[in-house]
């Protein structure tokens, strides 16, 4: 286990490959050399594990264990009514994607890599190692102690309008000035940073990579940079801080996909304090060996974190007021919890149980499930979008990976008592430009609702975003082809338009144009009122930008 330490971030899948050993031979399964297995594991970790799971048991994506993927030894494709996919069919699915929300990989992977991955998922998955508190502690680096950090902001940047932008394939975050559109700092982080979260004070940015590397960036430094980092697991997605009055930034918490657990740390240093496993029973009463921590949000009305455990369908309200004697409320929701966000009042948290086609609403004040709402196929809200509908009152919005609609759900709000009858009902389904949506976004100062569709297999749709008029959602949206608006030359790879993000004042919307690793990428900035391009941000160092997180909006949960 000593080799699986902090230094191995960049080559984690290769290191894991050596440590996990060889997959056991199986009748009818393809054989792979050690080099092919190492290559396949790296690709699977980077591109597939998020949806299908490290153990390949499925969640947002399908189960990919050999009893589904490989043909029988005699070459037949049926057994007791079960369809066996086999090499040829798997290659087609990987290449061209599915209508259910799986992206096409024919412009991401080579033909040889697609063949390799089709073979790999017909073999038995290896079981990764565990990761203890000691190993977490050994990975911890306090680069700049708290007493050596600036006592005041040492730069003249407008930090409220700073954007933390994930540069997916280089393992970096670009800090871009929202006023000048200049890159102020490029910070080395974990691979494919999933989210950036802000401290309660707005000073620190917490970024977590899919390789489990958590980095703490101090925005007060003359050139913002990393002041602490730690490895919380081998695969991770979520992080947040303590925000309740009296606990501001005292603690941080990060959740892992593997091992399935969350880590509580000191908020200003990332020193690990406690690890809690999430293994256990699903809402159906069955044990699951890989219940991943999907998303975490911090309540501002209680000293609690809302921790969503994907495979079990359990939502945990973790009281951090006494971490030595941790109190947890477990709420049964629905399986395959993913991401979500607060309603307007920030009392209710709405989260997608995406493979169950439901939205779970949690009343964090009462500590119980408020509703379980049926929606269309594979909801994927990001944080969702809140606005006051002219007919139905306060609503929270989600898009879908597997359906071409945006779903509007009524939410209770004491400011709008006349609409209380709409609470937790699907009040409207708005036609979208296609399936494959990942993010919807609006702003209190805007009359627009923006929605992307980057996972759609059609180039024209994946490269565009739709902008809806909140005042009249019966009107068709304005469709903006972000790839064409960028002015960049056309490429073989689809340049996916992803993750609308507002500026702090709600005047601009930033869209990432995510192409191939060797293609020129861009962020296209639109005027929210006119829907015209204001700026195209390009730079040789800005490679594969995806998620963008405005400091002020992220700090205050504005979406």
N, C-alpha and C positions, 0 to 999 in steps of 0.2 A: 504493500500500500504506500510505501514511502515515495514511489515514483509518481503517484497521483496527487501531486501537491500543486500549490499555487502557480508554480512556474509553467505548468503545462497547459495554460489557457489556449494558446494558439494552436496546439496540436492535440487538444483534449481527446477527440474521437480516436486518434491513432494510439494515444497512450491507453485509453480505455480498451481498445482492441487487444492490445498486448496483455492487459491485465485480466480481461474477461475470459481469455482462453478461446479455444476453437469450438465452434458449434458442433454438436454431436451429429454424426452422420445419420441420415434417415433414408429409408427406402423410398425411391421415387423422387428425391430432392436433388437439385443440381449440386455439383461439387464446385467449390471455389478454392483458389489458392489462398495462402495467408495474405498475400499482397492484395488480392481482389477483395477479401473480407475487410481488410483495413480501409480500403478505398470506399467500399459500400457502406461501412459503418459511419464514416465521416459524412458522406452524402446524406445518409438517413438521418443522422443527428441534425445536420444543418437544414434539411429541407422537409423532412417527413415526420419526425418524432412529435412535433408540436400538435399535430392533428391525430396521429395514429397511436401515439404512446411509445415509450421506450420498450415496453414488453410487447408492443404491437397488438394490444387488446382492443384498440379503437376507442374513440370518444367522438369528437367532431367528425373525424374520418372513420372509415370502415375498419373492422378487425382485419389484420393482415397476418394472422397466424397460419402456419402451413396447412391446417385442415380446410382452409378456404382457398389458399392460393395455389397449391400444387395439385397436379393431376394425380390420379391413382397410378400405381406401378405399371398397370397394363395400358395406360394412356387414356383411360376413360375419364369423362368429366362429370359424371353423376354418381352419387352414392346416397341412397336413402332420401332422395329428393334434394340433396345438397349439391349446388353447382360448384365445380372445381374450376378455377380460372385458367391456370396453366400459363406457359411462357408467352405465347403469341397474344393472348387476350390481355395479359398484364402489361405488355409493352404498349399496346394500343391505349389502354387506360392512362398509363403514365405519360404517354406522348400527347394525347389530345384532351385529357381531362374529362370531366363529367358535368352534366347539368346540375348535379347535386352540390356543386360548389368546389370540386377539386380543380385546381388550376392545371393548364396544360404545361408540360415540361419540355416540349420539343424545341423551344427556343431558350431553354435554361440549361438542359443537360445535352451532351452529345449522344449520338445513336448508340455508341458503345456503352456509355454510362447508363442509358435507359435499359439496355439488355442486361447489364450487370445488376441493376436494381431489381429488375423482374426476377432474376435468379435468386438474389439475396433474400427477398421476402418469401421465397419458398422454403427457406431453411429455418430451423428452430431458433428463435431469438435467444441470445445470451442474457443472463441476468447480471446487471451491473453491480458493482460493490456498494456497500453502505458508506456513509460519510458522517463521522462522529463530531462531537463538540471539540475534542482535542485536535482533530484534523482541521476543523474550521478555524480554531484558534491559531494553529500553526500557519494558516494561510494569511492571517490578518497582518496588514501593514499600516502603521500610523506614520504617514509620510511627513505631515506637518502637525505637530502637537497643537492643541487648542491655544495654549498660552503663547505660541509663536505665530499665530495667525493675525491678520490685520484687525485693529480695533475699530476701524471704520472703512467704508468703501474706498479703495485705493485707485479706482478708475472713474471715468466720467460717463460711463454707459448708463442708458436708461434701462435699468434691470427689469422693470415691470414689462417692458416690451421686448425682452430678449427671448429668443427661441432656442430650445435645445433640440437639435436635429440628429436623428439616428443615421449614421452612414453604415448601412447594414453589413456590407461584405468586407469592409476594412477594419471592423471592430473599433469604431471611433464615434465620437459625438462632435458635431460642429455647433458652436455657440454663435448664432447669427443675430446681429443687431437689427431689431425690427424697424427702427427709425431710418437707419442708413442703408440697410440690406448688406452690410459688410460682415464677413466672417471675422469674429473677434478672437476666436481660439478654436483649435481642433484638438480634442482631448482623446488620448488613447484609453479605451474602455474594454469591456468584454465584447465577445462576438455577437453581432446582430442585437444590439440593445433593444429590448422589447418596449420598455417604457421609461420615461423620465418623470420623477415626482419631486415636488418642492417641499422644503421644510416649512413649518408654520410661519417662520419669520420671513421666508422668501430669499434667504441668503444662500442656502445650500440646495444643490440639485443632486438627487439620488438617481443613478442610472444602473440598470441591471441587464446584463447580457444573457443570452440564451445558454452560455457556457457556465452560468452561475456566478460570474464575477460581478460584484457590486462595488461601484465607485462613487465616492462622495466628492463633488466638485464645489469649491468655494468661489462664489461669484464676486466676492469683495476683493480678491487679489487683483493686482495690477493687470495681469493676464490670467483670467480664471483657469484653474487647474485642479487636479486631483489631490486631496489632502489625506485621504484614507481609502483603503480598499480591503475587501475580504472575499473569499470564495465560499458561497453558502451551499453549494451542491454541484452536481455535474450538469444540470439542466434546470433553468429557472425562468420565471416570467414576471414576478410581482414584488413590489416594495412599497412601503409607505412609512410615515412617521407618526409619532403621538401628537395630537393636535388639541386635545381638551385643555381647558384653562388650568394652568399650574403644571402641565406636563409637556408644554410646547417643546418639541425636538429632544425631549429627554431620552426617548427610545426610537429605534427604527425596527421594522420587521420585514423580513423577506421570505418569500415562499418558493419552494423548489418543486419542479416536476420529478426530478430524481436526485436523491431519495425523496419520497413523498413526506415532506416535513416543512416546518417553518422555523426560522431562526430569529430570536429577539436579541437586539444589540443596543449598545449605547448610541444615541442619536448623533452625537457630534464627533465620534471617533470610530464607529462601526465595530467596537470591541464586542465579540460574541459573548452573550450571557446565558442563553438557554436555547435548547432545541426541543421542539415538540413534534412527534410523529403524527401523521394524519391517516395512517393505515387503520382500517376498520370495516364496519359493515355498511353496505349501501342502504338506500331507502327501501330497497326491495328485500332486505334482510340477508344478503349474501356477502361473504367476505371478499374484499378486493385487495390485491397486493400492490396496486399502483395508484392510489387516490391522490392525484396531483393537486397542488395549491395553484388555483387558476388566477384569482385576482384578489387583491386586498385593498380596502379603503378604510380611512380613518374617520371616526365619528367626531363631530364637534359638540355634541350634546351629552356625551358620556365618555369616560376614559376607556374606550373600546375600539378594537379593530373588527371589521367585518371580513372574515376570511372564508373564501368560497372554495370548497373541495370538489374538484371536477367529477371524478368517477363515483363517489359515494352519493352525491346529491345533497350533502349536508352543508349548511351554512353555519359557521362558527362565529359567535360574538365573544371575543376574547377581551376580558377585563385586565388591563395592564397596570392597574393601580397598585398591585402587589404581585410582582412576577415570581416571587418565591412561592407564593400560594395562589397560583394562577386559577382564576375562575372562568369557566367557559360555558356559554349557553349554546346548545346544539339544536339547530332548527332543521327539520326535515323539509326538503323542497322537491327537486326532481333531478335525475341523473344528468351528468355531463354539464355541470355549471361552468361558465366561461367568464365573460366580462360583463360589466354593467356600470351604472352610475346612479347618482342621487337624483331625486325629484327636486322641484323648485324649493321646497321647504327644507331640504336636507335632513328630513326625518326618515324618509323611506328610501331604501336602496333597492333598485331593480336590476336583476341579473338574469342573463340568458342561460337557461338549461337547454343548450342548443340542439343536441341530438334528440332531446325529448320534445322539441318544438313548443317550449313553454317559456314564459317569463315569470320568475319568482320575485314577489315584492315583500320586503322585510320591513316591519315597523321596528326601528331601532330604539324608539322610546319605550315601547312596551316589551321589546325583546321577543317577538314572535312573528310568525308568518302572517302577512296581511292578505295575500292572495297568490294564487297560482293560475296564470292566465294562458290559455291556449292561443298560439300564434302559428303563422305559416312556417315553412320548413327552414330549419337551421338559422335562428335569429343570431345576429352578430352586431350588437349595438356600439362597440367601443364603450364610450361613456354614455351614449345616447344623446338625445337633444330635447331640451325643455322649452316650451313656449305656450302662450295662451291662444287656443284655437278660437276663431270668431264665433263658432257654433257650439263647441263642446267644452270650452274652458281650458283649464290647465291640462296639458298632455305631456307625456314622455314618449320619445320615438325610438324605434329600432328598425334597422334594415335587416336583410336576410342574405345568407350565402346561397340558399337553395330555392329562393322564390323571388319573383320580380315585383315585389311590393315593399312599401315602407309602412310599418304598423304603428298607429297612434293609440296610446293607452291613456285613458283618463286617470288623473291623480288627485287625491284629496288635498284641498288647500283652504284654510280658514278665511283667506282673503276673497275667495270666490265660492261662498256657500250655495249659491244657486246651481252650481254644477256638481254637487256632492253625489248625485245619483249616477254620475258617469265614472265614479272611482272604480278602478281596476277592471274596466270594460274596454274591449277593443272598439273604439268609437269610429275609426276610419282606417281603411287600407288604401294607400295612395299608390297608383301604378308607377313603377320605377322603370328605368330604361333597360333593365335586365337583371338577372340574378347575379350573384358574386359580389354583393355589397359588403364592405368591411366597416365603413364609418359614416355616420350622419353627424351634422354639426349645425348649430345656430348660435346666436348671441343675443342677450337682452336688448341691445341697441339695433338689432337687425330685423328686417321683415322677410329674410330669406332662410330657407332650409337647404343645405348642401348635402349631396349624397354621392359617393363614388361607386364604382363597380369593378375594381381591379382584378377580381378573381373570375370574371366572365371570360370564356374562351374566345369570344369575338373581339378582334383587334379594335374596331371602331368603338365598341362599348367600353372595353377595358381602358382605353386611352382617354375616356371622357368622364365628366362629372355632370350631374343634373342639379339645377338650381330651381327650387320651388318657391312660389309666392305664398307665404303663410297666410296672408289676408284672403286668398282665394285658391285653395288647393284643388279646386276642380279644373283649373287651367293646366294645360300641359307645361312641363318644366322647360326652362331654357337649357339646352344641352351645349356644353362647352367642350370642344375637343382640345384638351390640354396639350396633347402632343403636337398638334398643328400650331396652336397658339404660342408654343415655346420657340418656334422658328428653328429648331434643331433639325438636322438632316434625318431623314427616315432611316430606320435600322431594321435588320432582320428580326430582332427580338421585339416583342410587344413592350412598349414603354407605358407601364401601368400608372394611371393617375390615381393617387392614393392619399388618404388622410387629410381632408380639409381642416384647417386650423385658423381660427380668427386671431387678429392682432388684439392687443389689450383693449383698445377703444372700439372694437367691433367694426372698424372701417375697411379692413382688408381681410382677404382669405388667401392663405398659402396652400398650394397643392404640390405634393411631391410628384415628380415624373421619374419613375423607377424603371430604368432599363437594365440591360445586361451589364456585367461587371466592367467590361471593356468599353461600353458605350458612354457617350457624354450624357450626364444626368443634369437635372435642373429642378429648381423650385419656381413655379409660376405663381406670381402674386397678382390677385385680381382685386379691383375696386368692388366692394360689396354692393354699392348702390347702382353703379353703371354696368357691372359685370365685364368691364374692359380690363385688359392686361395693363398693370402698372409697372411691373418689373419682372424680368426673367433672371434669376440668380444662377449663375454657372461659375464653376471654378474647377480646375484640374484636380484639386484635392477633395472635391465634394463628389464622392463615388457612392452610387446607389442610395440616395436619401430616401427614407421611408417616413417613420413617425416624426412629427414636429410638435413640440410642447411649449406653448407660450407661458412664460413664467407667471404672469399675473393670473391668467385664466386657470392654469393648473393649480396654483396655490389656493385659489378661492372656489374651485370646482364649478367653473362657469362653462356651461355647454348647453 
